[in-house]
């Protein structure tokens, strides 16, 4: 397929620019469906504006609005705004109540990990206990790890 240079009109400045044969081949290789709409100076100016807006202030500076909904906190009853649309039947918390609720949840994780460390240090080093839903009397049997595999078998499995 032969490509020839084409003259296009920029949608931003209204000036003419050349869509070269090489650019057309590039667009074909990338499977772009549409011809370019802007000349190179307008394209670079537009890219710089969107990059500056995104770096300077996030979504609001980029022109994207975030939904803020006024609602009442389910815990303390004060009026607050949330960055989502609340669904019926689910509690909505203000910032302070949310922070208060999030702090206690960290402690059970620490206790669970501490109890797991104690359990691991109390068990025999070369034994493995298999857990199942069977009665606890069957859990008393401990099995030694099998040494039927060689290091070569293990490396082949990987």
Secondary structure, 3 states (H helix, E strand, C coil): CCCCCEEEECCCCCCEEEECHHHHHHHHHCCCCCCCCCCHHHHHHHHHHHHHHHHHHCCCCCCCCCCCEEEECCCCCCEEEECCCCCCCCCCCCHHHHHHHHHHHHHHHHHHHHHHHHHHHHCCCCEECCCCCCCHHHHHCCEECCCCCCHHHHHHHC
